[in-house]
Amino acid sequence: MLVLEKNAMTEEIELLVHKYGKLRSSLLPILQDIQRKHNSIPDFAQQEVARLLDIHPVEVFSVISFYSFLNTEPKGKNIVRLCQTITCDMAGKTGVAKALERELGIKFGETTKDNKFTLEYVNCLGMCDQGPALLVNERVYPKVTPERAVQIIGEVK
């Protein structure tokens, strides 16, 4: 990361700390804002957040590693998450997963070469009565069929 980029990142994090405050409870909203803007939370950002909130960097990393929606490495512009609970399994998750992999040409846990899509499983989307459930960025799709999954990807492209 260039010095200019580091300065910009520091200024950005200072603004977030000003917005949310210096309390430990501010950590998650600050990290979420960084994630939203940069598509990941780089090491330098983690160090700066820790410094500005006066907490140990390990605490920052532990929060990032605990929450599956936060990450330290860049992912695709569109993150497609498929619920992998037993109820979604019973409702046809496997067919949806295969359709997504075919349509995007990648496996779960991978990102397309053009960085437009990342496929991930998520432990629960809280839609057990409407599975299989799919989350694309921040939009939830209930009762997804393989055909609907392909249609959703087409709409996002």
Backbone torsions as a table, in degrees:
resi	resn	phi	psi	omega
1	MET	NA	128.6	179.3
2	LEU	-68.4	157.8	179.9
3	VAL	-59.0	-40.5	179.3
4	LEU	-61.6	-43.4	178.4
5	GLU	-65.2	-38.7	179.2
6	LYS	-64.4	-41.7	178.2
7	ASN	-62.9	-42.0	178.7
8	ALA	-64.5	-41.1	178.8
9	MET	-64.8	-42.2	178.1
10	THR	-61.2	-45.3	179.0
11	GLU	-62.0	-41.8	179.0
12	GLU	-61.4	-45.0	-179.3
13	ILE	-68.3	-36.7	175.9
14	GLU	-60.0	-40.9	177.7
15	LEU	-64.4	-39.6	178.5
16	LEU	-66.3	-39.3	177.6
17	VAL	-65.5	-39.6	176.8
18	HIS	-63.6	-40.2	-179.1
19	LYS	-67.3	-46.6	-173.1
20	TYR	-98.9	-18.6	-179.0
21	GLY	98.4	172.6	-175.8
22	LYS	-98.5	5.7	-180.0
23	LEU	-72.3	155.5	178.8
24	ARG	-58.1	-30.7	179.2
25	SER	-67.4	-11.8	177.8
26	SER	-81.6	-14.2	-173.9
27	LEU	-57.7	-51.2	-176.2
28	LEU	-63.3	-47.7	178.1
29	PRO	-62.1	-34.7	177.8
30	ILE	-64.5	-47.3	179.7
31	LEU	-62.9	-39.4	178.9
32	GLN	-63.1	-40.6	178.6
33	ASP	-65.7	-41.2	178.0
34	ILE	-62.6	-45.8	179.1
35	GLN	-58.4	-46.5	-178.5
36	ARG	-59.5	-41.9	-175.8
37	LYS	-79.4	-39.8	-172.0
38	HIS	-107.7	-2.6	178.2
39	ASN	69.0	6.9	174.9
40	SER	-171.7	174.3	176.6
41	ILE	-121.5	94.4	-175.9
42	PRO	-64.4	161.8	-179.5
43	ASP	-54.0	-44.4	-178.4
44	PHE	-61.1	-40.9	178.8
45	ALA	-63.4	-40.4	178.2
46	GLN	-60.2	-44.3	179.8
47	GLN	-63.2	-42.2	-179.3
48	GLU	-67.8	-41.4	177.7
49	VAL	-60.6	-45.9	179.4
50	ALA	-59.9	-45.6	-178.8
51	ARG	-62.6	-46.3	-175.4
52	LEU	-73.5	-27.2	176.9
53	LEU	-93.9	-2.6	179.8
54	ASP	57.9	48.7	174.4
55	ILE	-128.8	165.8	-178.8
56	HIS	-74.5	140.7	178.8
57	PRO	-55.7	-29.0	178.6
58	VAL	-63.2	-34.5	177.8
59	GLU	-64.9	-39.8	178.5
60	VAL	-64.4	-48.4	-179.5
61	PHE	-63.4	-37.0	-179.1
62	SER	-65.0	-35.1	176.3
63	VAL	-67.6	-43.5	179.6
64	ILE	-62.7	-43.7	-177.4
65	SER	-73.9	-22.7	178.7
66	PHE	-74.4	-43.2	-176.5
67	TYR	-89.2	119.9	-176.6
68	SER	-68.8	-15.0	-179.3
69	PHE	-89.0	-2.5	174.7
70	LEU	-109.0	144.9	-179.9
71	ASN	-149.1	156.3	-179.0
72	THR	-96.4	-14.5	179.0
73	GLU	-113.0	142.2	179.0
74	PRO	-59.7	145.0	176.4
75	LYS	-123.2	-177.7	-179.6
76	GLY	-64.6	160.1	177.6
77	LYS	-58.7	-36.4	178.8
78	ASN	-114.9	120.7	179.1
79	ILE	-103.3	120.6	-178.3
80	VAL	-105.2	115.4	-177.8
81	ARG	-115.8	128.6	179.2
82	LEU	-111.5	129.5	179.8
83	CYS	-65.7	135.8	-178.0
84	GLN	-117.5	28.3	177.1
85	THR	-74.1	165.4	179.8
86	ILE	-62.1	-34.9	-180.0
87	THR	-67.6	-36.8	176.3
88	CYS	-71.0	-34.2	173.6
89	ASP	-57.2	-49.1	-177.2
90	MET	-67.0	-24.8	-178.6
91	ALA	-90.1	-0.9	175.7
92	GLY	111.6	25.0	-179.0
93	LYS	-57.0	-38.1	-176.2
94	THR	-59.2	-43.7	178.5
95	GLY	-64.3	-38.9	178.0
96	VAL	-65.4	-43.6	-179.9
97	ALA	-60.5	-45.7	179.4
98	LYS	-62.8	-40.8	179.1
99	ALA	-63.8	-42.0	178.7
100	LEU	-63.8	-44.6	179.4
101	GLU	-62.4	-42.5	178.1
102	ARG	-63.1	-47.4	-176.4
103	GLU	-63.5	-39.2	-176.2
104	LEU	-94.3	-14.8	179.7
105	GLY	71.7	24.5	178.4
106	ILE	-137.4	165.5	175.3
107	LYS	-98.7	165.1	176.0
108	PHE	-61.4	138.2	-176.0
109	GLY	93.3	-1.6	-178.3
110	GLU	-113.6	165.2	177.3
111	THR	-122.2	141.5	178.5
112	THR	-63.1	154.0	-177.8
113	LYS	-58.7	-31.2	-179.9
114	ASP	-85.2	5.0	179.4
115	ASN	60.4	25.4	179.3
116	LYS	-88.6	-29.3	-175.9
117	PHE	-136.9	140.9	168.9
118	THR	-124.9	134.4	177.6
119	LEU	-103.7	129.4	178.7
120	GLU	-141.4	151.3	168.0
121	TYR	-92.3	150.1	175.1
122	VAL	-128.9	145.7	-174.3
123	ASN	-68.1	-34.2	178.7
124	CYS	-164.7	136.9	175.2
125	LEU	-107.9	2.3	179.7
126	GLY	72.3	23.9	-178.3
127	MET	-120.5	38.6	-172.6
128	CYS	-58.2	-29.2	179.5
129	ASP	-84.3	-2.2	-176.2
130	GLN	-133.2	33.4	-177.0
131	GLY	-81.1	166.1	-6.9
132	PRO	-69.7	140.1	-178.0
133	ALA	-105.6	143.2	-178.0
134	LEU	-128.7	139.0	175.6
135	LEU	-119.8	119.5	176.4
136	VAL	-114.8	111.8	-171.7
137	ASN	57.1	-107.2	-179.1
138	GLU	-116.6	14.1	-179.5
139	ARG	-108.7	129.2	-179.3
140	VAL	-95.8	137.7	176.5
141	TYR	-121.0	116.0	179.1
142	PRO	-90.3	161.7	173.6
143	LYS	47.8	50.6	-176.5
144	VAL	-80.0	133.0	173.6
145	THR	-101.6	165.9	175.6
146	PRO	-56.2	-40.6	179.9
147	GLU	-65.2	-42.4	179.9
148	ARG	-66.4	-35.9	178.5
149	ALA	-60.7	-43.7	178.2
150	VAL	-64.1	-41.0	178.6
151	GLN	-63.0	-42.3	179.9
152	ILE	-62.0	-44.9	178.5
153	ILE	-60.8	-41.6	177.8
154	GLY	-60.9	-39.2	178.7
155	GLU	-67.4	-35.6	-177.8
156	VAL	-76.3	-34.0	-179.6
157	LYS	-60.0	NA	NA
